[in-house]
């Protein structure tokens, strides 16, 4: 009889020890090395030198992404019965012209006038001014406070600009500080003025910079050989939903609310992408467009999420220059009108649950409300799910109430009615304000904009029309349209009179509530949140990915290279694959400790080890990645336990009640 020692990394006496995941400080360099070594992702075209902002996912990254997307589909599309779409990436230019992207989807850039190096203007101004303020602090001997909660915007825009210890006048410090607080509000020409006024130059060369020019972030292309049909690679999937709205509505029997959902690639030609997967030029998005009655934004399943706790950073707190957050339930946030309506609150709650389910650390997640000046002019309310990583707080999911903007502009442009008609239960007499146009004069005055202004007026609520009527009585009134402009009207063009009508139908353009997920950002944040190093060895990194998203669920290894044992691991692997468990055999000659370490780096939650007892007694051991605890049981029982662990029907303590605990030592006949 020999005593066979299992390849456990944990000594039996260690088994009861709590896992210390914070023994070592987070080290991005070792995580990056792990992600490259285990081929989660890598720069695209690396052997040609690569291109900034383009990445390829390897086998592990692809499997992780597929699992995250699979969970997303289950959590939203299947659970909520959404209408899934797969629309084209190549988008007709007219669609994006109508949506406003051709004119407005742009950032400002400046060029080094001698080398031609390009910078995003706001990022560069901010980085240089920040460096000067830092230099001032150094010169004054003030120690820089450690940044605990650096705002994502500040961090993301940082370029490597070295600070030099130079004291500034007090007035200059105040001016710089106020400039930084408003950095998101400057127009291109204003940024140009700042560059000149503060003598901002290329930090690397000291050369002067050009005037800012607008750079549209869309990749332009031609459709077909004539070059006459212009197209763009889409910058979001949303427009593909809106142009199909009429069909979707019909598919849903003409009723709202309902949602469409789409997972797909989007493209943005970012000026200077520098933050790995967080700012790229091609990325996977998962977007939901939820169509709702503008007069009734309640949600039928709101009760299911009303007790979910969110970490909120509301706009009024930010406008006071503060960043402290408040923990509040979705129910309270909506009741107190901090979140505009139930449907928006519902999606915030559901998103919190989704991100937690896939392994995002809830203590590093917050919902930040857009400030009034950040929000698109048509948006009623907007919250970003920000996730904290070594890059700061990064927007990973945007939840916006886009109001009726998109459907209205597409409807006006195409003359297709993208509206909902609702039959009333009872005909009703309604006091209305009837809008009459002098068609000829109106057309001559507003030309191509006439239809849009007309549609806007006809779609206004009664109280708004009453205001316009009152204003017209004393001269001119103005109408704000979906293109963001206001148009002046006078009483010779438009007459508004009270009438009583009997209504049988109600007609309205639905409002759209849009949760929009950047999958690459979520994926990278998840990798950072999952990463830690074993207390006893800093070099032994572990990715504690939840089994629901882990690329591989179970590793199968043997304790020796014995042919019979090797055959056994392949047999077990076949059995696992047959029931849908993504397992991986490691029959290399590496030591078992090395195999486990490799397994930990891949984030594989479970490992089965075949040893001589497998041949003699039909048992295998089962190891849990984080604790390294081991259980033992008959092959089929262990496979069944793994199956349930992976499905999430039991946890490790459930597994421990089904299988015996394994001390790492057992007796086998020689
Ligand atoms: P937006 O339409 O700008 O609100 O973007 C929607 C989501 O897409 C964001 O919440 C991000 O997660 C993601 N996203 C936007 N731009 C990029 C980018 N350049 N690289 C990676 N993800 C992005």
Boltz pocket constraint, residues with backbone or C-beta under 6 A from the ligand:
constraints:
  - pocket:
      binder: B
      contacts: [[A, 235], [A, 236], [A, 268], [A, 270], [A, 277], [A, 278], [A, 279], [A, 280], [A, 281], [A, 283], [A, 285], [A, 395], [A, 396], [A, 397], [A, 398], [A, 516], [A, 517], [A, 518], [A, 519], [A, 520], [A, 521]]
      max_distance: 6.0
